[in-house]
Amino acid sequence: MGESSYGRLRIQMNKAFDIGVESLSRGARAENGGPVSNPSGHTVHSNKFDASGKVNAASGVVSADVAAATRSFGDTANGGTFFLETFGCQMNDHDSEKVAGLLLARGYRQVETPEAARMILYNTCSIREKAAQKVFSRLGEYRERGVDKIIGVLGCVAQQEGQDIFKRAPWVSLVCGSASYRKLPEMLAELEAGNKRVTGLNNDTDETFETEITRRDNPWRAYLTIIEGCDKACAYCVVPHTRGPERSRGSDSILREVRQLAELGYSEVQLLGQTVNSYVDPTARGMKFSDLLLEVAQVAGIRRVRFTTSHPRDFGVDIVEAIDREPKLCDHIHLPVQSGSTKVLQAMARTYTREEYLEKIALIRGTARPISITTDIIVGFPGETDEDFAETLSMLDEAQYDGVFGFKYSPRPNTPSLALNDPIPEELKGQRLAMIQEKQRVIQTARNLAMLGQELDVFVSNKSRREKQWSGHTTSNRVISFSSQEKELLGSYVRVKVTDSGTGSLTGIHLLEVRGSRLEIRV
């Protein structure tokens, strides 16, 4: 899962999530606290934390073992405090929400800065080398000043580097891969007992990570992971090594959590997975992914359902038909192509040809309801010739994407592509990436220009510093900024008329219904 494809919003208490797959703007700041949801069925609702940062007892949280959380930290000035920073994709964002909920349930208190924390956790991404380097840069900051802190590395870098992290940064106490998150309570107990080297690195599992409490940072939109891991074994990708095999969550558990979220006031949910459309319901119901989408859309109170990321191999007509007939399913599909050359796709082990991918695009473009399509592209894969790259450029013309996330190939540990010869020079990779970006800029500008005059439903997620200016996402996940005289619109759905467009976003005006007629609100 590409780190840029899914946004980079860190789970700190002063940040809000913006869950758009192709968000070209960042979310508004959240208040100090957020809803706490509980997929297991216990009664939990907390829109605020108390003054100390702990979950309010009145919220219905079943129990918080404060004594356990403070056994080893009680003698320090900061007590059981933690700081959690997240790198990478939306699945990491959501994993961090669940980790934070688990810590809060144990009586820990989340703080805004690492300086204020006794425990510092980094939830990491290793999809590209730069992301992994950031983590070790953060860890290096505690070489001298980390003596009184508990420092942990979570996620993909933890799984990839394993116990070598202790060698590179001996002041680290916890190394836990994402497939071992379900064992975090036991690992925390070891840390609380004074153990200085705690690991969770087994990714051979058929279990998914579900928690009693999830600390959510957005009061209207929620992530739900429905499938973890990946079995696709693409030649360039670390995910099978870092997140383990594919394992799907039961449909009953998913739907129960969606109903709970709706009861808490959430109106938009996003189903997550490295290959979300590869979902296989392990319960007796045996629901297909398209069936699950339609079931989620039927939950009272849910107005929008998104999903990411889809693998072309498992993307079928049933998914397209579901989106076409159910308006609550958002008209946006992120379908990574990676290359327009069948030869390169075969070297990448992507399991489809250029022609087969274009058949999927034709299915989507053939619907009565227009559906936005975005994609990921890797340039400079070993052996990519000028002719191969030309096929990728022509893919942009044929597919007419509404957004493209382009990346230079980055060799990653434990991936088959390391054995390939004929590496592409970095300078040439950069040139090819620039050509992709320029061609897509032209295509995207034209596609946005065609939307002038259209009236769109917009979920308002951000208030500009400029007076009477707001922004949000359409159902097709386009960002639109608009003017309105209304004083409070955050979290609401409004009708907006498009009056201007650019490459990355739209501009519009708020439309109000007045006694059955439509009124344009100009400022």
Secondary structure as GFF3:
##gff-version 3
##sequence-region A 1 523
A	DSSP	three_ten_helix	4	6	.	.	.	ID=ss1
A	DSSP	beta_strand	36	37	.	.	.	ID=ss2
A	DSSP	three_ten_helix	57	59	.	.	.	ID=ss3
A	DSSP	alpha_helix	66	70	.	.	.	ID=ss4
A	DSSP	beta_strand	81	86	.	.	.	ID=ss5
A	DSSP	alpha_helix	90	105	.	.	.	ID=ss6
A	DSSP	beta_strand	109	110	.	.	.	ID=ss7
A	DSSP	three_ten_helix	114	116	.	.	.	ID=ss8
A	DSSP	beta_strand	119	124	.	.	.	ID=ss9
A	DSSP	alpha_helix	129	140	.	.	.	ID=ss10
A	DSSP	beta_strand	150	155	.	.	.	ID=ss11
A	DSSP	alpha_helix	156	161	.	.	.	ID=ss12
A	DSSP	alpha_helix	164	168	.	.	.	ID=ss13
A	DSSP	beta_strand	172	176	.	.	.	ID=ss14
A	DSSP	three_ten_helix	178	183	.	.	.	ID=ss15
A	DSSP	alpha_helix	184	192	.	.	.	ID=ss16
A	DSSP	beta_strand	198	200	.	.	.	ID=ss17
A	DSSP	beta_strand	214	215	.	.	.	ID=ss18
A	DSSP	beta_strand	221	225	.	.	.	ID=ss19
A	DSSP	beta_strand	227	228	.	.	.	ID=ss20
A	DSSP	alpha_helix	239	243	.	.	.	ID=ss21
A	DSSP	beta_strand	247	248	.	.	.	ID=ss22
A	DSSP	alpha_helix	251	263	.	.	.	ID=ss23
A	DSSP	beta_strand	268	272	.	.	.	ID=ss24
A	DSSP	three_ten_helix	276	278	.	.	.	ID=ss25
A	DSSP	alpha_helix	289	297	.	.	.	ID=ss26
A	DSSP	beta_strand	304	308	.	.	.	ID=ss27
A	DSSP	three_ten_helix	312	314	.	.	.	ID=ss28
A	DSSP	alpha_helix	317	325	.	.	.	ID=ss29
A	DSSP	beta_strand	332	334	.	.	.	ID=ss30
A	DSSP	alpha_helix	342	348	.	.	.	ID=ss31
A	DSSP	alpha_helix	354	365	.	.	.	ID=ss32
A	DSSP	beta_strand	372	379	.	.	.	ID=ss33
A	DSSP	alpha_helix	386	399	.	.	.	ID=ss34
A	DSSP	beta_strand	403	408	.	.	.	ID=ss35
A	DSSP	three_ten_helix	416	419	.	.	.	ID=ss36
A	DSSP	alpha_helix	426	449	.	.	.	ID=ss37
A	DSSP	beta_strand	455	463	.	.	.	ID=ss38
A	DSSP	beta_strand	469	474	.	.	.	ID=ss39
A	DSSP	beta_strand	479	483	.	.	.	ID=ss40
A	DSSP	beta_strand	493	501	.	.	.	ID=ss41
A	DSSP	beta_strand	506	514	.	.	.	ID=ss42
A	DSSP	beta_strand	517	521	.	.	.	ID=ss43
###
